[in-house]
Amino acid sequence: MQTLFIVAILALGFLITFQIAKASEYVAVLRGEERARKQTNRINGFLLLAFLIIGLIGVYYCNQKLKGKILGAPASDHGILVDRMLYITLALTFIVFLITQIALFWFSYKYQESDKRKAYYYPHNNKLEMIWTVIPAIALTILVGFGIFYWFKITGDAPKDSMVVEVVGKQFGWEFRYPGKDGILGKKYFKNVDPAGGNPAGQLWDDPANHDDIFMEQEMHLVVNKPVKLVIGAKDVIHDVGLAHFRMKMDAVPGTPTTMWFTPLYTTKEMKEKTGNPDFVYELSCDQMCGKGHYSMRGVIVVETQAEFDAWMAGKKPQYYTANPDKDPSAKKDTMATKPLAVVAGGK
């Protein structure tokens, strides 16, 4: 019933618009085409000038109302640089926007059709064309230069003391892997992926570097003020690691690892205080359409102190022991502890 009601309203609106248009044609015929056209031009010229004034007021109001309130301050060192680049870009384009739009709407109003003025035929000017070609080219070169500089800074070599986290996208969630005390991520092979067998990442257990790697899903832990290098990949289709609060973004491509690094500046607790939102969380979103469940592909990032991170890591078991419980030293200790005393002592 509601759908029919909406369709009826749309049909009625179309009929009303059609009748108004036909009525305007009849009025134009009665008044004379030329007189009607001149009157329409005057009305349009006034409306364009009004649109210019109201539009600029609207731009200023939206800027003052929403500035800094959507995502807040950047929460990473590279995020500060990215925001700076965006502000420079907005400043340059806003100046161009003001000049071009004010000129456009003012000229439409001032030079509307008039019997007292004849249009001046001015087809070409080499100097003007050179100006509006060279100046935008220089401005765009500067902006592109900023972008390339920051891009290589973000994707370049991370500091030597950086922590490393592997981030893998899949339909529709995130997987994270941390190196153990050796600081090295073990090798993996896609044909070894076996979630049921305790090997969701496809790690090669013959590689000793895999024996202390920690595997997690949906929640990534980082240390505040410590650089982190993300090694990014995907299991199925192209995903995208979107870190809006850190102003970072990188494609996750199957079979082609990508990297980026940054330094978190505030813990999750500090961001709750800065934003005044007790429910604040750093989010990891997929910024690439990846299927019907794309909307639900959300991860959580916890930024904490080094002590809190170490305590969290201490409570995690390497994935090697989950896949190979017979190699788990803690499981052997538990087995020994539950055996009868006579058995433990060799029956003596």
C-alpha positions in Angstrom: 0.0 0.0 0.0 2.8 2.4 0.9 4.6 1.7 -2.4 1.4 2.4 -4.4 1.0 5.7 -2.4 4.6 6.7 -3.3 4.0 5.8 -7.0 0.8 7.8 -7.0 2.6 10.9 -5.5 5.4 10.7 -8.1 2.8 10.3 -11.0 0.9 13.3 -9.6 4.1 15.4 -9.4 4.9 14.5 -13.0 1.5 15.6 -14.2 1.6 18.8 -12.3 5.1 19.6 -13.7 3.8 18.8 -17.2 0.8 21.0 -16.9 2.9 23.9 -15.6 5.2 23.5 -18.6 2.2 23.5 -21.0 0.7 26.5 -19.3 4.0 28.4 -19.6 4.0 27.7 -23.4 0.5 29.1 -23.7 1.4 32.2 -21.7 4.5 32.7 -23.9 2.3 32.5 -27.0 -0.2 35.0 -25.6 2.5 37.4 -24.5 4.8 37.0 -27.4 7.8 34.7 -27.5 10.4 37.4 -27.3 8.9 39.2 -24.3 8.5 35.9 -22.4 12.1 35.0 -23.1 13.5 38.3 -21.8 11.4 38.1 -18.7 12.6 34.5 -18.1 16.2 35.7 -18.5 15.7 38.4 -15.9 14.3 35.9 -13.4 17.1 33.4 -14.1 19.7 36.1 -13.7 18.3 37.1 -10.3 18.0 33.5 -9.2 21.6 32.8 -10.1 22.8 35.8 -8.1 20.7 34.6 -5.1 22.0 31.1 -5.5 25.6 32.5 -5.4 25.0 34.3 -2.1 23.0 31.6 -0.4 25.4 28.9 -1.6 28.5 30.7 -0.2 26.7 31.2 3.1 25.9 27.5 3.1 29.5 26.5 2.4 30.7 28.7 5.3 28.1 27.4 7.6 28.8 23.7 6.8 32.5 24.3 7.2 32.1 25.9 10.7 29.6 23.3 11.8 31.4 20.2 10.7 35.1 21.1 10.8 37.0 18.6 12.9 33.9 16.8 14.1 33.6 13.9 11.7 36.9 12.1 12.4 38.6 14.4 14.8 42.4 15.0 14.9 44.6 12.5 13.1 45.9 9.8 15.4 49.2 9.0 13.7 52.3 10.8 12.6 51.6 10.3 8.9 48.0 11.3 9.5 49.2 14.8 10.5 51.1 15.1 7.1 48.1 13.8 5.2 45.8 16.3 6.8 48.2 19.1 6.1 48.3 18.1 2.4 44.5 18.1 2.3 44.3 21.5 3.9 46.8 22.9 1.4 44.7 21.3 -1.4 41.5 22.7 0.0 43.0 26.2 0.4 44.1 26.3 -3.3 41.0 24.8 -4.7 38.8 27.0 -2.5 40.5 30.2 -3.9 39.9 28.9 -7.4 36.3 28.0 -6.5 35.6 31.5 -5.2 37.0 33.2 -8.2 35.4 31.0 -10.8 32.0 30.7 -9.2 31.6 34.4 -8.3 32.6 35.3 -11.8 30.2 32.7 -13.3 27.1 33.8 -11.4 27.9 37.5 -11.4 28.4 37.6 -15.1 25.2 35.6 -15.7 23.4 38.3 -13.7 25.1 41.4 -15.0 25.3 40.5 -18.6 21.8 39.1 -19.1 20.0 39.8 -22.4 19.3 43.6 -22.8 18.0 45.7 -25.7 20.5 48.4 -24.6 23.6 46.3 -25.1 25.1 44.2 -27.9 27.2 41.1 -27.2 30.9 41.6 -28.0 32.4 38.8 -30.2 35.7 37.7 -28.5 36.6 34.3 -29.9 40.3 33.9 -28.9 43.2 35.2 -26.8 46.5 33.5 -26.6 47.6 35.2 -23.4 44.5 34.2 -21.5 44.8 30.6 -22.6 48.4 30.5 -21.6 47.5 31.9 -18.1 44.7 29.5 -17.4 46.8 26.6 -18.7 50.2 27.3 -17.1 49.0 28.4 -13.6 46.7 25.3 -13.0 49.5 23.1 -14.3 52.0 24.5 -11.8 49.5 24.2 -8.9 48.6 20.6 -9.8 52.4 19.7 -10.1 52.9 21.1 -6.5 49.9 19.1 -5.2 51.0 15.9 -7.0 54.5 16.5 -5.6 53.1 16.6 -2.0 51.2 13.4 -2.7 54.2 11.5 -4.1 56.4 12.6 -1.2 54.0 11.5 1.5 53.2 8.2 -0.4 56.9 7.2 -0.5 57.2 8.2 3.1 54.2 6.0 4.1 55.2 3.0 1.9 59.0 3.3 2.3 61.2 1.5 4.8 59.9 1.5 8.4 62.2 2.4 11.3 64.3 -0.5 12.5 62.6 -0.7 15.9 59.1 -1.0 14.3 56.8 -3.8 15.3 55.4 -5.9 12.5 51.8 -7.1 12.0 50.5 -9.1 9.1 47.0 -8.0 8.0 45.0 -10.3 5.7 41.5 -9.6 4.4 39.0 -12.3 3.6 35.2 -12.4 2.8 34.2 -10.9 5.2 36.7 -10.3 8.0 40.3 -9.6 9.0 43.1 -11.9 10.2 46.2 -10.7 12.1 49.6 -12.4 12.7 52.3 -11.2 15.1 55.9 -12.4 15.1 57.0 -13.9 18.4 60.2 -13.1 20.3 62.3 -13.7 17.2 60.6 -10.7 15.6 60.2 -12.6 12.3 57.0 -13.6 10.6 57.2 -17.2 9.4 56.7 -18.3 5.8 53.3 -19.4 4.6 51.7 -21.0 1.5 48.2 -20.6 0.3 47.7 -24.3 -0.3 48.4 -24.9 3.4 45.4 -22.9 4.6 43.4 -25.2 6.8 41.2 -23.5 9.4 39.8 -26.9 10.6 43.3 -28.2 11.1 44.4 -25.1 13.1 46.2 -23.4 10.3 44.0 -20.6 9.0 46.9 -18.5 7.8 48.6 -21.3 5.8 51.8 -21.2 7.8 54.7 -23.6 7.0 55.4 -25.5 10.2 58.8 -26.6 8.9 59.9 -22.9 9.2 61.1 -22.4 12.9 60.1 -18.7 12.6 56.4 -19.8 12.6 56.7 -21.6 16.0 56.2 -18.5 18.0 53.8 -16.5 15.7 50.5 -15.3 17.2 47.4 -15.5 15.1 44.3 -13.3 15.8 41.0 -12.4 14.1 39.1 -9.1 14.0 41.1 -7.3 16.7 44.5 -5.8 16.2 46.6 -4.5 19.1 49.2 -1.8 18.6 51.6 0.1 20.9 51.3 3.9 21.3 54.3 5.9 20.1 55.9 2.9 18.5 56.2 2.5 14.7 54.3 -0.4 13.2 54.8 -1.9 9.8 51.7 -3.6 8.3 52.3 -6.4 5.8 49.0 -6.6 3.9 47.4 -9.3 1.8 44.1 -11.0 0.9 42.8 -14.5 0.6 40.1 -14.2 -2.0 39.3 -10.9 -3.7 40.8 -7.4 -3.5 40.1 -5.7 -0.2 41.4 -2.5 1.2 42.8 -1.7 4.7 41.1 1.6 5.7 42.3 3.2 8.9 40.3 6.5 8.9 41.5 7.7 12.3 45.1 7.2 11.3 44.4 8.7 7.8 45.9 5.5 6.2 44.7 3.3 3.4 46.2 0.5 1.4 44.9 -2.2 -1.0 44.9 -5.8 0.1 45.6 -7.9 -3.0 45.7 -11.7 -3.3 49.2 -12.9 -4.0 50.8 -9.5 -3.9 51.8 -8.2 -0.5 51.7 -4.5 0.1 53.1 -2.6 3.1 52.7 0.7 4.9 53.9 2.0 8.3 52.9 4.6 10.8 53.2 5.5 14.5 50.0 5.7 16.6 50.0 8.9 18.8 47.2 8.2 21.2 46.0 5.1 23.1 42.3 4.1 22.8 41.8 5.3 26.3 43.3 8.8 25.5 41.1 9.0 22.4 38.0 8.3 24.5 38.9 11.3 26.6 39.9 13.5 23.6 36.6 12.8 21.8 34.4 12.8 24.9 33.0 9.5 23.6 33.3 6.6 26.1 32.4 4.1 23.3 35.2 5.3 21.0 37.1 2.6 19.1 39.7 2.7 16.3 38.1 1.0 13.3 39.6 -1.0 10.5 37.2 -0.9 7.5 37.3 -2.5 4.1 37.4 0.4 1.6 37.0 -1.7 -1.5 33.7 -3.3 -2.5 34.3 -7.0 -2.0 31.0 -8.8 -2.1 27.5 -8.9 -0.5 29.0 -8.9 3.0 31.2 -5.9 2.4 29.3 -3.7 4.8 30.0 -6.0 7.8 33.8 -6.2 7.2 34.8 -4.2 10.3 37.8 -4.8 12.5 38.8 -3.2 15.8 42.2 -1.7 16.7 43.3 -1.4 20.3 46.2 1.1 20.9 47.7 0.6 24.3 50.9 1.1 26.3 53.9 -1.2 25.9 53.2 -2.8 29.3 49.6 -3.5 28.3 50.6 -4.9 25.0 53.2 -7.2 26.6 50.6 -8.5 29.1 48.1 -9.1 26.3 50.8 -11.0 24.2 51.8 -13.1 27.3 48.3 -14.6 27.4 48.3 -15.7 23.8 49.4 -19.1 22.5 51.4 -19.5 19.3 49.3 -20.9 16.5 51.9 -23.7 16.1 50.8 -25.2 19.4 47.1 -24.9 18.4 47.8 -26.9 15.2 50.3 -29.3 16.9 49.0 -29.8 20.5 51.5 -32.6 21.0 54.3 -30.1 20.7 52.8 -27.7 23.3 55.1 -27.6 26.4 52.2 -26.3 28.6 50.0 -29.2 27.6 52.7 -31.7 28.5 53.1 -30.0 32.0 49.3 -30.3 32.5 49.4 -33.9 31.6 52.2 -34.6 34.0 50.4 -32.8 36.7 47.3 -34.9 36.3 49.1 -38.3 36.4 49.0 -40.3 39.6 52.1 -39.9 41.8 53.1 -43.6 41.4 53.1 -43.3 37.6 55.1 -40.0 37.7 57.7 -41.6 40.1 58.0 -44.7 37.9 55.9 -46.8 40.3 58.3 -46.5 43.2 
